[in-house]
């Protein structure tokens, strides 16, 4: 659970921005978005495989640039 305490002399706007930053870093909203509907295990594996292929593609391109 993400908590932010408003300190003495600290504005509420600053506390809200700190809260937003902590929520983004924790990945809470991403998890909520993923859990909002059911996805089959086969779909998850397919998506994972696509991401791995894409990562490999960019890795190869980066290595070609460096050589």
LUMFI-265525 format. One record per residue: x, y, z of N, C-alpha, C in turn; residue in one letter; residue number from 0. Coordinates in Angstrom, 1 decimal, always signed. Atoms other than C-alpha are relative to their C-alpha. Layout:
% residues N
+--------+--------+--------+--------+--------+--------+--------+--------+--------+---------+-----+
!    n.u !    n.v !    n.w !   ca.u !   ca.v !   ca.w !    c.u !    c.v !    c.w ! residuo ! num !
+--------+--------+--------+--------+--------+--------+--------+--------+--------+---------+-----+
!      X !      Y !      Z !      X !      Y !      Z !      X !      Y !      Z !       A ! NUM !
...
+--------+--------+--------+--------+--------+--------+--------+--------+--------+---------+-----+
% end
This chain:
% residues 67
+--------+--------+--------+--------+--------+--------+--------+--------+--------+---------+-----+
!    n.u !    n.v !    n.w !   ca.u !   ca.v !   ca.w !    c.u !    c.v !    c.w ! residuo ! num !
+--------+--------+--------+--------+--------+--------+--------+--------+--------+---------+-----+
!   +0.8 !   -1.2 !   +0.0 !   +0.0 !   +0.0 !   +0.0 !   +0.9 !   +1.2 !   +0.0 !       X !   0 !
!   -0.8 !   -1.2 !   +0.2 !   +1.3 !   +3.4 !   -1.0 !   -0.5 !   +1.1 !   +1.0 !       X !   1 !
!   +0.4 !   -1.1 !   -0.9 !   +1.3 !   +6.1 !   +1.7 !   +0.9 !   +1.2 !   -0.1 !       X !   2 !
!   -0.8 !   -1.2 !   +0.0 !   +2.4 !   +9.7 !   +1.7 !   -0.6 !   +0.9 !   +1.1 !       X !   3 !
!   +0.3 !   -0.9 !   -1.1 !   +2.4 !  +11.9 !   +4.8 !   +0.3 !   +1.4 !   -0.4 !       X !   4 !
!   -0.2 !   -1.4 !   +0.2 !   +1.9 !  +15.6 !   +4.4 !   +0.7 !   +0.6 !   +1.2 !       X !   5 !
!   -0.8 !   -0.5 !   -1.1 !   +4.6 !  +17.2 !   +6.4 !   -0.4 !   +1.5 !   +0.3 !       X !   6 !
!   +0.3 !   -1.4 !   -0.4 !   +4.3 !  +20.5 !   +8.2 !   +0.7 !   +1.0 !   -1.0 !       X !   7 !
!   -0.5 !   -0.9 !   +1.0 !   +4.8 !  +23.3 !   +5.6 !   +0.0 !   -0.5 !   -1.4 !       X !   8 !
!   +0.0 !   +0.6 !   +1.3 !   +4.4 !  +20.9 !   +2.7 !   -1.4 !   +0.2 !   -0.6 !       X !   9 !
!   +1.3 !   -0.2 !   +0.7 !   +1.7 !  +21.8 !   +0.1 !   -0.6 !   -1.4 !   -0.3 !       X !  10 !
!   +0.8 !   +1.2 !   +0.4 !   -1.0 !  +19.3 !   -0.7 !   +0.3 !   -0.4 !   -1.4 !       X !  11 !
!   -0.4 !   +0.2 !   +1.4 !   -0.1 !  +19.6 !   -4.4 !   +1.3 !   -0.8 !   -0.1 !       X !  12 !
!   -1.3 !   +0.7 !   +0.0 !   +3.4 !  +18.4 !   -3.7 !   -0.2 !   -1.4 !   +0.5 !       X !  13 !
!   +0.3 !   +1.3 !   -0.5 !   +2.1 !  +15.5 !   -1.6 !   -0.7 !   -0.9 !   -1.1 !       X !  14 !
!   +0.7 !   +0.7 !   +1.1 !   -0.2 !  +14.5 !   -4.5 !   +1.0 !   -0.4 !   -1.1 !       X !  15 !
!   -1.0 !   +0.3 !   +1.1 !   +2.7 !  +14.6 !   -7.0 !   +0.9 !   -1.1 !   +0.5 !       X !  16 !
!   -0.8 !   +1.1 !   -0.6 !   +4.8 !  +12.4 !   -4.6 !   -0.8 !   -1.3 !   +0.0 !       X !  17 !
!   +0.8 !   +1.2 !   +0.0 !   +1.9 !  +10.0 !   -4.3 !   -0.1 !   -0.6 !   -1.4 !       X !  18 !
!   +0.1 !   +0.5 !   +1.4 !   +1.5 !   +9.8 !   -8.1 !   +1.3 !   -0.7 !   -0.4 !       X !  19 !
!   -1.3 !   +0.6 !   +0.4 !   +5.2 !   +9.1 !   -8.5 !   +0.2 !   -1.4 !   +0.7 !       X !  20 !
!   -0.1 !   +1.3 !   -0.7 !   +5.1 !   +6.3 !   -5.9 !   -0.9 !   -1.1 !   -0.6 !       X !  21 !
!   +0.9 !   +0.9 !   +0.6 !   +2.1 !   +4.7 !   -7.5 !   +0.5 !   -0.5 !   -1.3 !       X !  22 !
!   -0.6 !   +0.4 !   +1.3 !   +3.8 !   +4.7 !  -10.9 !   +1.1 !   -0.9 !   +0.2 !       X !  23 !
!   -1.2 !   +0.9 !   -0.2 !   +7.0 !   +3.2 !   -9.5 !   -0.4 !   -1.4 !   +0.5 !       X !  24 !
!   +0.4 !   +1.3 !   -0.6 !   +5.1 !   +0.5 !   -7.6 !   -0.7 !   -0.9 !   -1.1 !       X !  25 !
!   +0.6 !   +0.8 !   +1.0 !   +3.3 !   -0.6 !  -10.8 !   -1.4 !   -0.4 !   +0.3 !       X !  26 !
!   +1.4 !   +0.3 !   -0.5 !   -0.1 !   -0.6 !   -9.0 !   -1.0 !   +0.2 !   -1.1 !       X !  27 !
!   +1.0 !   -0.2 !   +1.0 !   -2.1 !   +0.9 !  -11.9 !   +0.2 !   -1.0 !   -1.1 !       X !  28 !
!   -0.2 !   +0.9 !   +1.0 !   -0.5 !   -1.4 !  -14.4 !   -0.6 !   -1.4 !   +0.4 !       X !  29 !
!   +0.6 !   +1.2 !   -0.5 !   -1.5 !   -4.4 !  -12.3 !   -1.5 !   +0.0 !   +0.0 !       X !  30 !
!   +1.4 !   -0.1 !   +0.0 !   -5.0 !   -3.1 !  -11.9 !   -0.6 !   -0.1 !   -1.4 !       X !  31 !
!   +0.4 !   +0.0 !   +1.4 !   -5.3 !   -2.6 !  -15.7 !   +0.0 !   -1.5 !   -0.5 !       X !  32 !
!   -0.1 !   +1.4 !   +0.5 !   -4.1 !   -6.2 !  -16.3 !   -1.0 !   -0.9 !   +0.6 !       X !  33 !
!   +1.0 !   +0.9 !   -0.7 !   -6.5 !   -7.7 !  -13.7 !   -1.4 !   +0.4 !   -0.3 !       X !  34 !
!   +1.3 !   -0.5 !   +0.3 !   -9.5 !   -5.8 !  -15.0 !   -0.8 !   -1.0 !   -0.8 !       X !  35 !
!   +0.7 !   +1.0 !   +0.8 !  -10.4 !   -8.7 !  -17.3 !   +0.9 !   -1.2 !   +0.0 !       X !  36 !
!   -0.6 !   +1.2 !   +0.0 !   -9.5 !  -12.3 !  -17.5 !   +0.8 !   -0.3 !   -1.3 !       X !  37 !
!   -0.8 !   +0.4 !   +1.2 !   -6.7 !  -13.4 !  -19.9 !   +0.4 !   -1.5 !   +0.1 !       X !  38 !
!   -0.4 !   +1.4 !   +0.0 !   -6.1 !  -17.0 !  -20.8 !   +1.5 !   -0.2 !   +0.1 !       X !  39 !
!   -1.4 !   +0.2 !   -0.2 !   -2.8 !  -18.5 !  -20.0 !   +0.7 !   +0.0 !   -1.3 !       X !  40 !
!   -0.6 !   +0.1 !   +1.3 !   -2.1 !  -19.2 !  -23.7 !   +0.2 !   +1.4 !   -0.5 !       X !  41 !
!   -0.2 !   -1.3 !   +0.4 !   -2.6 !  -15.5 !  -24.4 !   +1.1 !   +0.7 !   +0.7 !       X !  42 !
!   -1.1 !   -0.6 !   -0.7 !   -0.2 !  -14.5 !  -21.7 !   +1.3 !   -0.5 !   -0.5 !       X !  43 !
!   -1.2 !   +0.6 !   +0.5 !   +2.4 !  -16.9 !  -23.0 !   +0.3 !   +0.6 !   -1.4 !       X !  44 !
!   -0.2 !   -0.6 !   +1.4 !   +1.9 !  -15.5 !  -26.6 !   +0.5 !   +1.4 !   +0.1 !       X !  45 !
!   -0.5 !   -1.3 !   -0.2 !   +2.3 !  -12.0 !  -25.4 !   +1.4 !   +0.1 !   +0.6 !       X !  46 !
!   -1.3 !   +0.1 !   -0.5 !   +5.4 !  -12.9 !  -23.4 !   +1.0 !   -0.4 !   -1.1 !       X !  47 !
!   -0.9 !   +0.4 !   +1.1 !   +6.9 !  -14.6 !  -26.5 !   +0.2 !   +1.2 !   -0.9 !       X !  48 !
!   -0.2 !   -1.2 !   +0.9 !   +6.2 !  -11.5 !  -28.6 !   +0.9 !   +1.0 !   +0.5 !       X !  49 !
!   -0.9 !   -1.0 !   -0.6 !   +7.9 !   -9.2 !  -26.1 !   +1.4 !   -0.5 !   +0.0 !       X !  50 !
!   -1.3 !   +0.5 !   +0.0 !  +10.9 !  -11.5 !  -26.0 !   +0.6 !   +0.1 !   -1.4 !       X !  51 !
!   -0.5 !   -0.1 !   +1.4 !  +11.2 !  -11.5 !  -29.8 !   +0.3 !   +1.5 !   -0.3 !       X !  52 !
!   -0.2 !   -1.4 !   +0.2 !  +10.9 !   -7.7 !  -29.8 !   +1.3 !   +0.5 !   +0.7 !       X !  53 !
!   -1.2 !   -0.4 !   -0.7 !  +13.6 !   -7.3 !  -27.1 !   +1.2 !   -0.5 !   -0.7 !       X !  54 !
!   -1.1 !   +0.6 !   +0.7 !  +15.9 !   -9.6 !  -29.1 !   +0.3 !   +0.8 !   -1.3 !       X !  55 !
!   -0.2 !   -0.8 !   +1.3 !  +15.3 !   -7.6 !  -32.3 !   +0.7 !   +1.3 !   +0.3 !       X !  56 !
!   -0.6 !   -1.3 !   -0.3 !  +16.2 !   -4.3 !  -30.6 !   +1.5 !   -0.2 !   +0.5 !       X !  57 !
!   -1.4 !   +0.3 !   -0.4 !  +19.3 !   -6.0 !  -29.0 !   +0.9 !   -0.2 !   -1.2 !       X !  58 !
!   -0.8 !   +0.2 !   +1.2 !  +20.5 !   -7.1 !  -32.4 !   +0.3 !   +1.3 !   -0.7 !       X !  59 !
!   -0.1 !   -1.3 !   +0.7 !  +19.9 !   -3.7 !  -33.9 !   +1.0 !   +0.9 !   +0.7 !       X !  60 !
!   -1.0 !   -0.7 !   -0.8 !  +21.9 !   -2.1 !  -31.0 !   +1.4 !   -0.5 !   -0.2 !       X !  61 !
!   -1.4 !   +0.6 !   +0.2 !  +24.8 !   -4.5 !  -31.5 !   +0.5 !   +0.4 !   -1.4 !       X !  62 !
!   -0.5 !   -0.4 !   +1.3 !  +24.9 !   -3.7 !  -35.2 !   +0.4 !   +1.4 !   -0.1 !       X !  63 !
!   -0.4 !   -1.4 !   +0.0 !  +25.1 !   +0.0 !  -34.5 !   +1.3 !   +0.2 !   +0.7 !       X !  64 !
!   -1.2 !   -0.1 !   -0.7 !  +27.9 !   -0.5 !  -32.1 !   +1.2 !   -0.5 !   -0.8 !       X !  65 !
!   -1.1 !   +0.6 !   +0.8 !  +30.0 !   -2.6 !  -34.6 !   +0.2 !   +0.7 !   -1.2 !       X !  66 !
+--------+--------+--------+--------+--------+--------+--------+--------+--------+---------+-----+
% end
